[in-house]
Amino acid sequence: NAGVTQTPKFQVLKTGQSMTLQCAQDMNHNSMYWYRQDPGMGLRLIYYSASEGTTDKGEVPNGYNVSRLNKREFSLRLESAAPSQTSVYFCASSGRTGRTDTQYFGPGTRLTVL
Amino acid sequence: AQSVTQLDSHVSVSEGTPVLLRCNYSSSYSPSLFWYVQHPNKGLQLLLKYTSAATLVKGINGFEAEFKKSETSFHLTKPSAHMSDAAEYFCVVSFDRGSTLGRLYFGRGTQLTVWP
C-alpha cells in the first residue's frame, strides 16, 4: 500500500515549456486534489476532483489544467510554464473517516521554471 | 468565510521543554480541524484531527490539541520537545457539508526549531 505517489520528484523547465505532473493513489479514494506550496503561504488549492469524471477550480487555477484519468489517477498540466509557477506541488486524496474528510498527501514535486 | 491564522511563524524551544503552537480559526459552519507536520523536503503527515467528539485530541508523537469554541482556537502542545520534532506545522480547517469533499484551508505554517 503506497498511499499517494507523485512523479517526477524534481523538474526544471524553461519558460514556455509544457509538462504534466502525475499523481496516483491506491486507497480507493473518490476525491483528489492538487496544491502548490510557496514559502510563507501554506498550501493553496489549484484544482480538485470530487469523483471520477469531475474536476473543479480551487483558489489558484490560472495557468493549469487537470485530468482525472480514472479513480486512481489525477494529473496536473502546465501548458506554458512561467517563472511564477516555480513551487512545490502536492497531490492529495481523501476518504471519509466518520464525519471528517481527512486528506493524505504525496511526497511532492519540486518544479523550477527558469 | 473559512480562514485559519497561525499566530507565530517561528517558535524556538530547548529539547525537553514544552511546545505550544497557536492557531485561531474562523468558520461559519461546524469545523473540522487538523494539524499536519512537514519535515524538510517531505510531504505532509497528519498529526491529529478534531471532529466534534472530545475537545482534547491526542495525536501521534506525544502531541495533543484542545478545541476551544469560545476562543475559536485549536492550539497544539507537547509536554517535552524532542530534536526530531523540528519541522513545519500547519493548522488546517475544514467544515462538514455532508458531502464527500471537504475543502481544506491552510494556515501559513509555524517553523519549530528545537535546540539541544
Interface residues (C-beta under 8 A of the other chain):
Chain A: V4 N30 S31 Y33 G40 M41 G42 L43 R44 L45 Y48 A50 S51 G58 F90 S94 R96 T97 G98 R99 T100 D101 T102 Q103 Y104 F105 G106 P107 G108
Chain B: S9 S32 F34 Y36 K42 G43 L44 Q45 L46 K49 T51 S52 F90 S94 D96 S99 T100 L101 G102 R103 L104 F106 G107 R108 G109
